[in-house]
């Protein structure tokens, strides 16, 4: 590789060639018309994040209504709640391949179809098996969306805006879950399922009007479409020659390497990226978030609230402002500080929640960083030749952890409510050490710089 630039505070590994660094320093800020296209593309993409959030939030306010109307046991309802994650694991396994073959937009279209089928199955269900099929179908769809949405946003945004725009993914998940919690206190579970189809239709139609990822187009050799897409995203008056050249050079370098196989991901040169990507997802899920999200109403009742609705509405009031704060801070304070602050807050929150059960409250801190930043980093740290394989693995790990927590949560709570939250608290505490020791700061770097920094030997010629 050519001479490289080392900056204070960054890892002592190569970034990108000096000539490209100099070119990037001369880049002009994006034009207002290009920002409009990036905003539109992000809005359409994160409509899928809203779908994700509403699916996660659905099982909490509807628990007693569904159990009473369909005469389900706690075990049957726990399977219904956790079957979302079983479907999501299947979607996660296939997400990278589908996104690589059909493109980022194509993968989102496929996801929307499965989500619409899922919501309609729940809407018209008369028994547990149709309910579970609908939940599995919806899970498959959000398994695809959980990978492709942050990847698409990361690939269309300029580096100085990438963190904030990618974190909007988690903001919309938070909004989707929060509004579903809120609406669930006002309408029946069937009406809530019908409302769930609206964001699916918004995204399905909106995908017609947004550009495909230029990096994916370059990867598959669609040169004219690549340049057209990049120009739409950067503005008609913007000089895209330097950015286009960098993407093309990087893509050509990757394509000269042997075709990536699943086992290639476990080579030593990708070890750092894999440990960070998988580790953050494991710690995110085993911090207990989906157990809390899936069964919030019953948790608040167990903690002494007269109604689960009171606590659920309080969650809504905390989550969204904290997630907005995370979006605003993402490209100012960096990823690592927010992750550590968020992990410390969730550790404290789980400890207090455990104490609240011993004496007869955890979501704001998660929304600040641990909710969204692992997905941002996942979309940044893998080279494009490994992104599909690695993304599928990381997303699968996330959903597998989610399934374990969501299925076991009710049984853990029956075993020891306080002890359950103290377990989550200890995992959140370990997350602080993990981030401090292993997670790199990616703020302000292009995707090509990040990947060269974390996987220097994969770029060697």
C-alpha positions in Angstrom: 0.0 0.0 0.0 1.0 3.6 -0.5 2.1 6.0 2.2 -0.7 6.5 4.8 -1.7 9.2 7.2 -1.8 8.6 11.0 -4.0 10.9 13.1 -3.8 11.5 16.8 -6.2 9.3 18.7 -6.9 6.9 15.9 -5.8 3.2 15.7 -2.3 2.6 14.5 -3.3 0.9 11.4 -3.3 2.1 7.8 -6.2 4.2 6.5 -6.2 5.1 2.8 -3.6 6.4 0.4 -2.4 9.9 1.0 -3.5 11.1 -2.4 -7.1 10.1 -1.6 -6.9 11.8 1.8 -5.8 15.0 0.1 -8.6 14.7 -2.3 -11.2 14.3 0.5 -9.9 17.3 2.3 -10.8 19.4 -0.8 -14.3 18.0 -1.0 -17.0 20.7 -0.9 -20.1 20.3 1.4 -23.1 18.7 -0.2 -25.6 20.9 -2.0 -29.1 21.6 -0.7 -30.8 19.7 -3.5 -28.6 16.6 -2.8 -29.5 16.7 0.9 -33.2 16.6 -0.1 -32.6 13.4 -2.0 -30.6 11.9 0.9 -33.3 12.9 3.3 -36.0 11.4 1.1 -34.0 8.2 0.7 -33.4 8.0 4.4 -37.1 8.7 5.2 -38.2 5.9 2.9 -35.6 3.5 4.3 -36.5 4.2 7.9 -40.1 3.6 7.3 -38.9 0.0 7.5 -37.4 0.9 10.9 -40.8 2.0 12.0 -42.2 -1.4 10.9 -39.4 -3.0 12.9 -40.3 -1.0 16.0 -44.0 -1.5 15.7 -43.5 -5.3 15.4 -41.3 -5.2 18.5 -43.8 -3.1 20.5 -46.9 -5.0 19.4 -46.8 -7.8 21.9 -46.6 -5.6 25.0 -49.9 -3.7 25.0 -51.8 -6.6 23.3 -50.8 -9.4 25.7 -53.9 -9.5 27.9 -56.3 -8.8 25.0 -55.0 -11.6 22.8 -54.7 -14.1 25.7 -58.2 -13.5 26.8 -59.9 -13.5 23.3 -58.0 -16.5 21.9 -57.7 -18.3 25.3 -53.9 -18.6 25.2 -51.7 -19.7 28.1 -48.6 -17.7 29.2 -46.4 -20.3 27.4 -48.4 -20.0 24.2 -48.2 -16.2 24.3 -44.5 -16.3 25.1 -44.0 -18.4 21.9 -46.1 -15.9 19.9 -44.0 -13.0 21.2 -40.7 -14.7 20.7 -41.7 -16.2 17.3 -41.0 -12.8 15.8 -37.3 -13.4 16.5 -37.4 -16.9 15.0 -38.7 -15.4 11.7 -36.1 -12.6 12.0 -33.3 -15.1 12.4 -34.3 -16.7 9.1 -34.5 -13.3 7.4 -31.1 -12.4 8.9 -29.5 -15.5 7.4 -30.7 -14.5 3.9 -30.5 -10.7 4.3 -27.0 -10.2 3.0 -27.5 -12.5 0.0 -30.8 -10.9 -0.9 -29.4 -7.4 -0.6 -26.4 -8.3 -2.7 -28.5 -10.0 -5.5 -31.6 -7.8 -5.6 -30.0 -4.6 -4.4 -30.8 -2.6 -1.3 -34.2 -1.4 -2.6 -35.1 -4.9 -3.8 -34.4 -6.3 -0.4 -36.7 -3.7 1.2 -39.5 -4.5 -1.2 -39.3 -8.2 -0.3 -39.3 -7.3 3.4 -42.5 -5.2 2.9 -44.4 -8.1 1.3 -43.6 -10.4 4.2 -44.5 -7.8 6.8 -47.9 -7.0 5.1 -48.7 -10.7 5.0 -47.7 -11.0 8.7 -49.9 -8.1 9.8 -52.9 -9.3 7.9 -52.5 -12.9 9.3 -52.6 -11.5 12.8 -55.5 -9.2 12.0 -57.7 -12.1 10.8 -56.4 -14.8 13.2 -58.9 -17.0 15.0 -56.4 -19.2 16.8 -52.8 -19.5 17.9 -51.4 -21.1 14.8 -52.4 -18.3 12.4 -51.3 -15.8 14.9 -47.8 -17.5 15.1 -47.6 -17.7 11.3 -48.3 -14.0 11.0 -45.7 -13.2 13.6 -43.1 -15.5 11.9 -43.8 -13.8 8.5 -43.4 -10.4 10.0 -40.2 -11.5 11.7 -38.7 -12.6 8.4 -39.5 -9.2 7.0 -37.9 -7.2 9.8 -34.9 -9.6 9.8 -34.2 -8.3 6.3 -34.9 -4.7 7.2 -32.7 -4.8 10.3 -29.7 -5.4 8.0 -30.5 -3.5 4.8 -31.8 -0.3 6.2 -28.7 0.9 8.1 -26.5 -0.4 5.2 -28.5 1.5 2.6 -28.4 4.7 4.6 -24.7 4.4 5.3 -24.0 3.9 1.6 -25.9 6.9 0.4 -24.9 9.6 2.9 -21.8 11.8 3.0 -19.3 10.9 5.7 -20.0 14.0 7.8 -23.7 13.1 8.0 -23.5 9.4 8.0 -23.7 8.8 11.8 -26.7 11.0 12.4 -28.6 9.8 9.4 -27.9 6.1 10.2 -29.0 6.6 13.8 -32.3 7.8 12.5 -32.8 4.1 11.9 -32.9 3.5 15.6 -34.9 6.7 16.2 -37.7 5.3 14.0 -37.5 1.9 15.6 -38.0 3.7 18.9 -40.9 5.8 17.5 -42.5 2.8 16.0 -42.3 0.8 19.3 -43.3 3.8 21.4 -46.4 4.8 19.3 -47.4 1.1 19.1 -47.2 1.0 22.9 -49.3 4.2 23.1 -51.9 3.2 20.4 -52.2 -0.2 22.1 -53.6 1.4 25.1 -56.4 3.0 23.0 -57.4 0.4 20.3 -58.0 -3.3 20.1 -55.2 -5.7 19.1 -56.8 -6.3 15.7 -57.0 -2.6 15.0 -53.4 -2.2 16.0 -52.4 -4.9 13.5 -54.2 -3.1 10.8 -52.4 0.1 11.6 -49.1 -1.8 11.3 -49.7 -2.2 7.5 -49.5 1.6 6.9 -45.7 2.1 7.2 -45.3 -1.1 5.0 -47.3 0.5 2.2 -45.5 3.9 2.7 -42.1 2.2 2.2 -43.3 -0.1 -0.6 -44.5 2.9 -2.7 -41.7 5.3 -1.6 -39.0 2.9 -2.9 -40.0 3.8 -6.4 -38.8 7.4 -6.0 -35.4 6.9 -4.4 -32.0 6.0 -5.9 -30.3 2.7 -5.4 -27.1 2.6 -3.3 -24.2 3.8 -5.6 -21.8 1.5 -3.8 -23.9 -1.5 -4.6 -24.3 -0.4 -8.2 -20.5 0.0 -8.5 -20.1 -3.5 -7.0 -22.3 -5.1 -9.6 -20.7 -3.2 -12.5 -23.6 -0.9 -13.4 -21.3 2.1 -14.1 -23.8 4.4 -15.7 -26.4 3.8 -13.0 -23.7 4.2 -10.3 -22.8 7.7 -11.6 -26.4 8.7 -12.1 -27.3 7.6 -8.5 -24.3 9.3 -7.0 -25.1 12.6 -8.8 -28.7 12.5 -7.6 -27.4 12.1 -4.0 -24.7 14.7 -4.2 -26.5 17.3 -6.4 -26.4 18.3 -10.1 -23.8 21.0 -9.4 -21.5 18.9 -7.2 -18.2 17.6 -8.4 -18.5 13.8 -7.8 -15.4 12.8 -9.7 -13.2 12.3 -6.6 -15.8 10.4 -4.6 -16.7 8.3 -7.6 -13.0 7.6 -8.3 -12.5 6.5 -4.7 -15.5 4.2 -4.7 -14.5 2.7 -8.1 -10.9 2.2 -6.9 -12.0 0.5 -3.7 -14.5 -1.7 -5.5 -12.0 -2.7 -8.2 -9.5 -3.6 -5.5 -12.1 -5.7 -3.7 -13.1 -7.5 -6.9 -9.5 -8.5 -7.6 -9.6 -10.5 -4.5 -11.0 -14.1 -4.5 -14.8 -14.4 -4.3 -15.8 -14.2 -0.7 -17.1 -17.4 1.0 -18.7 -17.6 4.4 -15.7 -19.3 6.0 -13.5 -16.4 4.7 -15.1 -14.2 7.3 -13.3 -16.0 10.0 -9.9 -15.2 8.7 -7.5 -13.4 11.0 -7.6 -10.2 8.9 -11.4 -9.8 9.6 -11.1 -10.8 13.3 -11.3 -7.2 14.7 -14.4 -6.3 12.7 -16.1 -9.6 13.5 -15.4 -9.3 17.2 -16.7 -5.8 17.3 -19.8 -6.4 15.2 -20.9 -9.7 16.9 -19.8 -8.5 20.3 -21.9 -5.4 20.3 -25.0 -7.3 19.1 -24.6 -9.9 21.8 -24.2 -7.3 24.5 -27.1 -5.2 23.1 -29.5 -8.1 23.3 -28.4 -9.7 26.5 -28.8 -6.3 28.2 -32.4 -7.3 28.1 -34.0 -4.7 25.8 -36.3 -7.0 23.9 -37.5 -8.8 27.0 -38.5 -5.4 28.4 -39.9 -4.2 25.1 -42.0 -7.3 24.4 -43.6 -7.5 27.9 -43.4 -3.9 29.3 -47.0 -3.8 30.4 -46.7 -6.9 32.6 -43.4 -5.7 34.0 -44.9 -2.5 35.2 -47.8 -4.3 36.8 -45.3 -6.7 38.5 -43.4 -3.7 39.8 -46.4 -2.3 41.6 -48.0 0.0 39.0 -51.8 -0.1 39.1 -51.9 -0.5 35.3 -49.2 -1.4 32.7 -50.5 1.5 30.6 -49.1 4.1 33.0 -45.6 2.7 32.8 -45.8 2.2 29.1 -46.8 5.8 28.4 -43.9 6.9 30.7 -41.5 4.8 28.5 -42.8 6.6 25.4 -42.1 10.0 27.1 -38.5 9.0 27.8 -37.5 7.0 24.8 -38.1 9.4 21.9 -36.4 12.5 23.4 -33.3 10.4 24.4 -33.1 8.9 20.9 -33.4 12.3 19.3 -30.5 13.4 21.6 -28.5 10.5 20.4 -29.1 11.4 16.7 -27.9 15.0 17.4 -24.8 13.9 19.2 -23.8 11.1 16.9 -21.5 13.1 14.6 -20.4 15.5 17.3 -19.4 13.4 20.3 -18.5 10.2 18.4 -19.7 6.6 18.6 -17.5 5.4 21.5 -18.4 8.0 24.1 -22.1 7.6 23.4 -21.9 3.8 23.6 -20.1 3.9 27.0 -22.5 6.5 28.5 -25.4 4.5 27.2 -24.1 1.3 28.6 -23.4 2.9 32.0 -27.0 4.3 32.0 -28.5 0.9 31.2 -26.4 -0.7 33.9 -27.7 1.8 36.4 -31.2 1.5 35.1 -31.3 -2.2 35.4 -29.9 -2.0 38.9 -32.6 0.4 39.9 -35.3 -1.7 38.2 -34.0 -4.7 40.2 -34.2 -2.7 43.4 -37.7 -1.5 42.5 -38.8 -5.2 42.6 -37.1 -5.7 45.9 -38.9 -2.7 47.3 -42.3 -3.4 45.6 -38.1 1.7 36.2 -34.6 1.3 32.0 -35.2 2.6 28.5 -33.9 6.2 28.1 -30.2 5.3 28.3 -30.6 2.4 25.9 -32.1 4.8 23.3 -29.2 7.2 23.7 -26.6 4.8 22.3 -26.9 1.0 22.7 -30.1 1.0 20.7 -28.8 2.4 17.4 -25.0 2.6 17.4 -24.3 -1.1 17.1 -26.3 -1.1 13.9 -24.4 2.0 12.7 -21.0 0.4 13.4 -22.2 -2.9 11.7 -23.0 -0.9 8.5 -19.5 0.7 8.6 -16.8 -1.8 9.6 -17.0 -4.6 7.0 -15.6 -4.3 3.5 -18.1 -4.5 0.7 -17.0 -7.9 -0.5 -17.7 -9.3 3.0 -20.6 -7.0 3.9 -23.4 -9.4 2.9 -21.9 -12.4 4.7 -20.8 -10.5 7.7 -24.1 -8.5 7.9 -26.1 -11.7 7.8 -24.1 -13.3 10.6 -24.2 -10.2 12.8 -27.9 -9.7 12.3 -28.5 -13.4 12.9 -26.6 -13.2 16.2 -28.7 -10.2 17.2 -31.9 -11.9 16.5 -30.8 -15.2 18.1 -30.0 -13.3 21.3 -33.3 -11.5 21.1 -35.1 -14.8 20.8 -33.4 -16.2 23.9 -34.2 -13.1 25.9 -37.7 -12.7 24.7 -38.7 -16.3 25.2 -37.0 -16.8 28.6 -38.0 -13.4 30.0 -41.4 -14.3 31.5 -40.0 -17.4 33.0 -37.0 -15.5 34.5 -39.4 -12.9 35.9 -41.4 -15.7 37.6 -38.1 -17.1 39.0 -36.8 -13.8 40.4 -37.8 -10.4 39.1 -35.1 -8.5 40.8 -32.4 -11.1 39.9 -33.4 -10.9 36.3 -32.6 -7.2 36.2 -29.4 -7.6 38.1 -28.2 -10.1 35.5 -29.0 -7.5 32.7 -27.2 -4.9 34.7 -24.0 -6.9 35.0 -24.0 -7.4 31.2 -24.5 -3.7 30.6 -21.6 -3.0 32.9 -19.3 -5.4 30.9 -20.4 -3.5 27.7 -18.5 -0.4 29.0 -15.2 -2.4 29.1 -15.8 -4.0 25.7 -16.4 -0.6 24.0 -13.4 1.0 25.8 -11.0 -1.8 24.7 -12.2 -2.9 21.3 -14.6 -0.6 19.5 -13.0 2.0 17.2 -14.2 5.5 16.6 -15.6 5.8 13.1 -16.9 9.4 13.2 -15.8 11.5 10.3 -14.3 8.7 8.2 -15.5 7.4 4.9 -16.6 3.8 4.7 -13.4 3.1 2.7 -11.2 4.6 5.4 -12.9 2.7 8.1 -12.6 -0.6 6.4 -9.0 0.0 5.5 -8.3 0.9 9.1 -9.9 -2.2 10.6 -8.9 -4.6 7.9 -5.6 -3.3 6.5 -4.4 -6.6 5.2 -7.5 -7.3 3.2 -6.7 -4.3 1.0 -3.1 -5.3 0.4 -2.3 -5.8 -3.3 
